[in-house]
Amino acid sequence: MRSKESPLRIGALAPGLTDATDLEEAAALVRVVLDPPPLAAPTDADRAAAAALLERLPAEPEPLDAERAAELIARLDCGKRPLRRVLTAADSGIPLPFVLAALPRDAALARARAALDQP
């Protein structure tokens, strides 16, 4: 799902890597954001998070910073875990505001659409 036209904003993601104990762990955390596997069997909560993101993200400025991303996440009112699953197909990882701030809008929206398109 990575877009070659809109690269991951590593500066926005870097503050979320402070809990990594070494470069290998940091790389694994970044890999989940950069190239997540497809979200298998999205739940109703995942689909609700995807729909909320598709509805609200286009109105946000680009690029988002982590503070604005955290505000958007709170306004989505869909829960952090479902939104994380939509964006990374993982249940844990780098704090979600940093993930959303690092992802280009087109990539985040494509991941949300892909979650809704899953059977």
C-alpha positions in Angstrom: 0.0 0.0 0.0 3.0 2.3 0.2 2.7 5.3 -2.2 5.8 6.1 -4.1 4.5 9.6 -4.7 3.8 10.4 -1.0 6.6 8.9 1.2 6.2 8.2 4.9 7.1 11.3 6.9 9.8 9.8 9.1 10.2 13.0 11.1 6.6 12.7 12.3 7.1 9.0 13.1 10.5 9.3 14.9 9.1 10.5 18.3 7.0 7.4 18.5 10.1 5.2 18.4 11.5 6.1 21.8 10.4 2.8 23.3 12.4 0.7 20.8 15.4 -0.8 22.4 17.6 -1.1 19.3 17.6 -0.3 15.6 16.2 -3.7 14.7 13.2 -3.2 16.9 12.7 0.3 15.5 12.9 -1.0 12.0 10.3 -3.7 12.7 8.0 -1.0 14.1 8.5 1.2 11.1 8.0 -1.7 8.7 4.5 -2.3 10.1 3.6 1.3 9.3 5.4 1.4 5.9 4.2 -1.9 4.4 1.4 -3.4 6.5 -0.1 -6.7 5.5 -3.7 -6.6 4.3 -6.1 -6.4 7.2 -7.6 -9.9 7.4 -11.2 -10.3 8.5 -12.0 -6.7 9.6 -14.4 -6.5 12.5 -17.4 -4.2 12.6 -15.3 -1.9 14.8 -12.5 -1.9 12.2 -15.1 -1.0 9.5 -16.5 1.7 11.6 -13.1 3.2 12.1 -12.3 3.0 8.4 -15.6 4.7 7.6 -15.0 7.5 10.2 -11.5 8.1 8.8 -12.7 8.3 5.2 -15.3 10.8 6.3 -13.1 13.1 8.4 -9.5 12.9 7.2 -10.1 14.7 3.9 -11.1 17.9 5.8 -7.8 17.9 7.8 -4.8 19.9 6.8 -1.9 18.0 5.3 0.5 17.2 6.7 -0.9 16.5 10.1 1.3 16.9 13.1 1.0 14.4 16.0 -1.1 16.9 18.1 -3.6 17.4 15.3 -3.6 13.7 14.6 -4.4 13.0 18.3 -7.3 15.5 18.2 -8.7 13.8 15.0 -8.4 10.4 16.6 -10.4 11.6 19.6 -13.1 13.1 17.3 -13.4 9.9 15.3 -14.7 8.3 18.5 -14.1 4.8 17.1 -11.4 3.4 19.4 -7.7 3.4 18.9 -7.3 -0.4 18.4 -9.7 -0.6 15.4 -8.1 2.5 13.8 -4.6 1.1 14.4 -5.8 -2.2 12.7 -7.1 -0.2 9.7 -3.8 1.7 9.3 -1.3 -1.0 10.2 -3.1 -4.3 10.5 -1.5 -4.6 13.9 -3.0 -4.5 17.4 0.0 -2.6 18.9 3.0 -0.5 17.9 4.1 3.1 17.5 1.6 5.4 19.2 -1.3 6.1 16.9 -1.0 9.9 16.6 2.6 9.5 15.3 1.4 6.8 12.8 -1.4 9.0 11.4 0.9 12.0 11.3 3.6 10.0 9.4 1.2 8.5 6.8 0.5 10.6 3.7 -3.3 11.3 3.4 -3.6 9.2 0.3 -2.0 6.2 2.0 -4.2 6.5 5.1 -7.4 6.8 2.9 -6.3 3.8 0.7 -5.9 1.7 3.8 -9.3 2.7 5.1 -10.9 1.9 1.7 -9.1 -1.5 1.6 -10.5 -2.3 5.1 -14.0 -1.6 3.9 -13.5 -3.7 0.7 -12.5 -6.8 2.6 -15.2 -9.5 2.8 
